[in-house]
Amino acid sequence: MRNLNLAVFILIVLTLAGLNSCDSETARDSFERVKSDKRIRVGYISYSEITSRDNQTGELKGFLVDVLYETLKELEIPKENVEFVETDWQNFGLGLETRKYDLSIAGTFNTPVRAKVVEFSRPIFYLGNGAVVRSDDDRFHSIQDFDRSDITIAVVQGEQGYEYAKIHLKKANLVSFSGADLSIAPLQVKLGKADAALSDQYVLWKYVASNREVKDALKENPYDVLPICWSVRKNQNDAALLSYVNAQLDKLEHSGKLEEIMARYPMIPFVRNKQ
């Protein structure tokens, strides 16, 4: 019995120590911690040339990764001290809130729904949004044409098209999928399981290029052009980190470095200013 009581006492002490450590981490200014530790945890979503992991080397590459390393230069954080954590469109905000990472560089649109959960950086670039339909389907010319009860629309949960459809296309039948792979929505159109799929026009352009059975019905008339931004927690302790990120992004743009990085990725349809 005495040994049992000792074991329980030790367990309680260790638990309290863990809680105190967690409380200390939560209360600590994230930017000061990143500066002093020379280490940062970064959330990302696999997104073709924007962010992707090399299958051979395991190295994370892409446009937003290049921009990230430029923003971290003044902090002198070694690349090996940048810990990347994969997430998806539905849970990137939760990953911040649960402190799985300090900064999300996922290529996420700044939308009102998401802005309730995270604090967004200034825009890095903009992207239009479109709708994939069958190549021989000429029923759709604007986003309003999809708001019909006889139309089935495929979307990915947490992605902008999902948010938009729930609010603006209430008559349509939505079929939603979870995960980070945005190609799963246009695949439903190709397979004949949906009339349309909503997503950003970079994803749709790539899909249409290799699947001639479908087209972007709104290629010349995107239903929205939104900013791609990074994000941090909605927490006063993350304000300094966000301020640093915004200052560095401003510096990259004004120096021409951002445009130089963009030039490395001609396949991405960058829109520099909202139309």
Secondary structure by P-SEA (a helix, b strand, c coil): caaaaaaaaaaaaaaaaaaaaaaaaaaccaaaaaaaacbbbbbbccccccccccccccccccaaaaaaaaaacccccccccbbbbbbccccaaaaaaacccccccccccccaaaaaccccccccbbbbbbccccccccccccccccccccbbbbbccccaaaaaaacccccbbbbbbbccccaaaaaaaaacccccccccaaaaaaaaaacccccccccccccbbbbbbccccccccaaaaaaaaaaaaaaaaaaaaaaaaaaaccccccccccc
